[in-house]
Amino acid sequence: MQKKKRFWRRLWQQRFLYAMSVPFIIWVFVFNYLPIWGWTMAFQDFKPGLSFFEQEWVGFTHFQALFSDSYFYLVLRNTFIMAVMGLVIGFTVPIIFALLINEVRQQFFKRSVQTIAYLPHFVSWVVVAGIVIRSLSVEDGIVNTILLSLHIIDEPIQFMTKGPLFWWIVTFADLWKEMGWNSIIFLAAMTGVNQELYDAAKTDGAGRIRQMWHVTLPGIRSVIIVLLILSVGNLMSIGFEKQLLLGNPMVADYSEVLELYALNYGIGLFRFSYGTAISIFNSVIAIVLLFSANYFFKKISQESVM
């Protein structure tokens, strides 16, 4: 009884906060949860123009077709490899960049580098793809020009026609575009590290590198863990824009990813139910990865985001 009384008293005291949160709860429900109703298409032989009750239910037929398609496993391999490369390189490099920027004492230089690093985030993938393809071109591309001038290669490399190189091209193009933007949160977290810890480290004779390792990184550990768990949860959701824009028929076996596969089969071939099955598989993998990462980090660090 006492617990109930306390609950209702607290609810009444915070009634205005709860009232303000209602519109956002409705927004999340309408735009994030209501569309999940469309997943039922994966269990139907969906025909446009027919009502929900007129559709033919086919159970797990589309999932069976998906798992028996050898091309699906090729696409899954590409998605997984590019996702892991993007996670390892795209997550660690912004931390290193933020650590180095945080050590710069000349404010004008620091602000200038930060601004220049942020700008690519606002450039569309269409423009980025054009820059990358032009830079790697065999005809006066800057990369081939530098390699030839340094006598590292004897003839220009056709980067955009070599399948395994496509994974590295996508990873580094994404890194160039998002590195500065992704470092913002780490830089903000570094400003909250207690300055007295740096003073104590200096007193003990610690240099810049030791201060970064023993003070800065432990100071932002919670932020790193939270962002890493969220990144693992989104591991398979790598999008399709960069693969679509940078890919070509010669590297198709290395550029096709799950979301592009779902787009081509779902909309391109009008196989809406099959495309929905692909999307459900992708979402289930993302949920499993998110909870697994959260469980793993909770075990080793006693910290959790869920």
Summary of the structure (lengths in Angstrom):
residues: 306
radius of gyration: 24.8
end to end distance: 29.5
largest distance: 83.7
contacts: 822
relative contact order: 0.11
helix: 78%
strand: 1%
